[in-house]
Amino acid sequence: MRIPRSYRRALIVLGLLLPTVVAGAAGPPAAARQSVSDLVWDRLADCESSGDWQADTGNGYYGGLQIWPPTWREAGGLRYADRPDRASRAQQIAVGEEILRRQGWNAWGWCARQIGMLE
């Protein structure tokens, strides 16, 4: 079943806001770090690597989120594996959260725009 674009965007927004609402209810908002829903990371990986979390296409970027090795290192990825494609999906997402915190959605510019995270 194909979900209409307007509904997909609403699902993404809901996935982004729900953790904030829950975290706000559980404790002080300033201390809570907003995380992105798995739906958003999967959509980003679908765009970046056709959803292949072990992607090694020879373009210098690796894994489902197509992370450049120096960025992987700077964001703490070496605690999981030497390259993103050798880390699990969950580990790549954990590093992706740190990259997002440091660089914003522009780290995945074109694909972030495609899935509605950037205008």
Short mmCIF file of the C-alpha atoms (twelve columns), coordinates in Angstrom:
data_MODEL
# 
_entry.id   MODEL 
# 
loop_
_atom_site.group_PDB 
_atom_site.id 
_atom_site.type_symbol 
_atom_site.label_atom_id 
_atom_site.label_alt_id 
_atom_site.label_comp_id 
_atom_site.label_asym_id 
_atom_site.label_seq_id 
_atom_site.Cartn_x 
_atom_site.Cartn_y 
_atom_site.Cartn_z 
_atom_site.pdbx_PDB_model_num 
ATOM 1   C CA . MET A 1   0.000  0.000  0.000  1 
ATOM 2   C CA . ARG A 2   1.351  3.418  -0.995 1 
ATOM 3   C CA . ILE A 3   0.886  6.184  1.581  1 
ATOM 4   C CA . PRO A 4   0.048  9.612  0.081  1 
ATOM 5   C CA . ARG A 5   2.851  12.184 0.415  1 
ATOM 6   C CA . SER A 6   0.802  14.466 2.708  1 
ATOM 7   C CA . TYR A 7   0.173  11.576 5.129  1 
ATOM 8   C CA . ARG A 8   3.833  10.516 5.055  1 
ATOM 9   C CA . ARG A 9   4.910  14.023 6.046  1 
ATOM 10  C CA . ALA A 10  2.362  14.012 8.886  1 
ATOM 11  C CA . LEU A 11  3.728  10.670 10.110 1 
ATOM 12  C CA . ILE A 12  7.263  12.056 10.065 1 
ATOM 13  C CA . VAL A 13  6.237  15.158 12.000 1 
ATOM 14  C CA . LEU A 14  4.360  13.000 14.495 1 
ATOM 15  C CA . GLY A 15  7.456  10.811 14.860 1 
ATOM 16  C CA . LEU A 16  9.497  13.913 15.651 1 
ATOM 17  C CA . LEU A 17  7.033  15.538 18.044 1 
ATOM 18  C CA . LEU A 18  5.879  12.520 20.035 1 
ATOM 19  C CA . PRO A 19  9.267  11.921 21.751 1 
ATOM 20  C CA . THR A 20  9.337  15.617 22.690 1 
ATOM 21  C CA . VAL A 21  5.857  15.481 24.229 1 
ATOM 22  C CA . VAL A 22  6.666  12.306 26.153 1 
ATOM 23  C CA . ALA A 23  10.061 13.634 27.312 1 
ATOM 24  C CA . GLY A 24  8.451  16.914 28.368 1 
ATOM 25  C CA . ALA A 25  5.964  15.065 30.530 1 
ATOM 26  C CA . ALA A 26  8.668  12.898 32.099 1 
ATOM 27  C CA . GLY A 27  11.110 15.592 33.122 1 
ATOM 28  C CA . PRO A 28  12.533 19.018 32.457 1 
ATOM 29  C CA . PRO A 29  12.426 19.878 28.719 1 
ATOM 30  C CA . ALA A 30  15.904 21.422 28.719 1 
ATOM 31  C CA . ALA A 31  17.451 18.179 29.942 1 
ATOM 32  C CA . ALA A 32  15.602 15.974 27.458 1 
ATOM 33  C CA . ARG A 33  17.308 15.284 24.149 1 
ATOM 34  C CA . GLN A 34  14.878 14.850 21.297 1 
ATOM 35  C CA . SER A 35  15.478 11.744 19.229 1 
ATOM 36  C CA . VAL A 36  14.215 11.013 15.752 1 
ATOM 37  C CA . SER A 37  11.778 8.174  15.145 1 
ATOM 38  C CA . ASP A 38  12.911 4.960  13.464 1 
ATOM 39  C CA . LEU A 39  10.501 5.741  10.615 1 
ATOM 40  C CA . VAL A 40  12.516 8.856  9.745  1 
ATOM 41  C CA . TRP A 41  15.866 7.024  9.888  1 
ATOM 42  C CA . ASP A 42  14.486 4.218  7.708  1 
ATOM 43  C CA . ARG A 43  13.160 6.714  5.159  1 
ATOM 44  C CA . LEU A 44  16.528 8.482  5.138  1 
ATOM 45  C CA . ALA A 45  18.325 5.149  4.627  1 
ATOM 46  C CA . ASP A 46  15.881 4.258  1.830  1 
ATOM 47  C CA . CYS A 47  16.957 7.436  0.048  1 
ATOM 48  C CA . GLU A 48  20.670 7.280  0.882  1 
ATOM 49  C CA . SER A 49  21.368 3.574  0.315  1 
ATOM 50  C CA . SER A 50  18.128 1.951  -0.871 1 
ATOM 51  C CA . GLY A 51  17.711 0.867  2.749  1 
ATOM 52  C CA . ASP A 52  20.907 -1.230 2.771  1 
ATOM 53  C CA . TRP A 53  22.390 -0.739 6.242  1 
ATOM 54  C CA . GLN A 54  25.548 -2.614 5.141  1 
ATOM 55  C CA . ALA A 55  26.045 -0.558 1.954  1 
ATOM 56  C CA . ASP A 56  29.612 -0.300 0.629  1 
ATOM 57  C CA . THR A 57  29.134 1.119  -2.860 1 
ATOM 58  C CA . GLY A 58  32.669 2.383  -3.404 1 
ATOM 59  C CA . ASN A 59  31.714 6.064  -3.225 1 
ATOM 60  C CA . GLY A 60  33.576 6.726  0.061  1 
ATOM 61  C CA . TYR A 61  30.387 6.746  2.160  1 
ATOM 62  C CA . TYR A 62  29.158 3.710  4.073  1 
ATOM 63  C CA . GLY A 63  26.162 2.125  5.711  1 
ATOM 64  C CA . GLY A 64  22.472 2.870  5.518  1 
ATOM 65  C CA . LEU A 65  22.955 6.563  6.222  1 
ATOM 66  C CA . GLN A 66  25.989 6.871  3.904  1 
ATOM 67  C CA . ILE A 67  28.330 8.288  6.516  1 
ATOM 68  C CA . TRP A 68  31.817 9.487  5.582  1 
ATOM 69  C CA . PRO A 69  34.498 7.730  7.717  1 
ATOM 70  C CA . PRO A 70  35.925 10.948 9.259  1 
ATOM 71  C CA . THR A 71  32.400 11.965 10.282 1 
ATOM 72  C CA . TRP A 72  31.842 8.473  11.711 1 
ATOM 73  C CA . ARG A 73  34.987 8.833  13.841 1 
ATOM 74  C CA . GLU A 74  34.169 12.383 14.996 1 
ATOM 75  C CA . ALA A 75  30.652 11.360 16.033 1 
ATOM 76  C CA . GLY A 76  31.897 8.430  18.132 1 
ATOM 77  C CA . GLY A 77  31.254 5.606  15.679 1 
ATOM 78  C CA . LEU A 78  34.533 3.828  16.416 1 
ATOM 79  C CA . ARG A 79  33.060 2.564  19.691 1 
ATOM 80  C CA . TYR A 80  30.878 0.326  17.466 1 
ATOM 81  C CA . ALA A 81  32.927 -0.498 14.369 1 
ATOM 82  C CA . ASP A 82  35.694 0.843  12.157 1 
ATOM 83  C CA . ARG A 83  33.172 1.820  9.443  1 
ATOM 84  C CA . PRO A 84  29.404 2.404  9.413  1 
ATOM 85  C CA . ASP A 85  28.655 -0.548 7.111  1 
ATOM 86  C CA . ARG A 86  30.182 -2.867 9.711  1 
ATOM 87  C CA . ALA A 87  27.945 -1.563 12.500 1 
ATOM 88  C CA . SER A 88  24.365 -2.578 13.204 1 
ATOM 89  C CA . ARG A 89  21.395 -0.481 12.130 1 
ATOM 90  C CA . ALA A 90  20.851 0.626  15.754 1 
ATOM 91  C CA . GLN A 91  24.499 1.634  16.102 1 
ATOM 92  C CA . GLN A 92  24.387 3.616  12.847 1 
ATOM 93  C CA . ILE A 93  21.273 5.403  14.081 1 
ATOM 94  C CA . ALA A 94  22.978 6.222  17.398 1 
ATOM 95  C CA . VAL A 95  25.854 7.822  15.497 1 
ATOM 96  C CA . GLY A 96  23.345 9.456  13.139 1 
ATOM 97  C CA . GLU A 97  21.709 11.116 16.155 1 
ATOM 98  C CA . GLU A 98  25.078 12.606 17.129 1 
ATOM 99  C CA . ILE A 99  25.752 13.775 13.568 1 
ATOM 100 C CA . LEU A 100 22.284 15.339 13.506 1 
ATOM 101 C CA . ARG A 101 23.003 17.102 16.798 1 
ATOM 102 C CA . ARG A 102 26.289 18.485 15.443 1 
ATOM 103 C CA . GLN A 103 25.436 19.246 11.811 1 
ATOM 104 C CA . GLY A 104 21.661 19.222 11.507 1 
ATOM 105 C CA . TRP A 105 19.797 17.696 8.586  1 
ATOM 106 C CA . ASN A 106 22.200 19.323 6.136  1 
ATOM 107 C CA . ALA A 107 24.520 16.372 6.773  1 
ATOM 108 C CA . TRP A 108 22.135 14.476 4.470  1 
ATOM 109 C CA . GLY A 109 21.063 17.494 2.403  1 
ATOM 110 C CA . TRP A 110 19.391 16.090 -0.703 1 
ATOM 111 C CA . CYS A 111 17.801 13.077 0.964  1 
ATOM 112 C CA . ALA A 112 16.737 15.060 4.032  1 
ATOM 113 C CA . ARG A 113 14.986 17.430 1.634  1 
ATOM 114 C CA . GLN A 114 13.374 14.500 -0.191 1 
ATOM 115 C CA . ILE A 115 11.847 13.100 3.000  1 
ATOM 116 C CA . GLY A 116 10.643 16.503 4.200  1 
ATOM 117 C CA . MET A 117 13.193 17.244 6.925  1 
ATOM 118 C CA . LEU A 118 14.586 20.284 5.091  1 
ATOM 119 C CA . GLU A 119 12.753 22.849 3.022  1 
# 
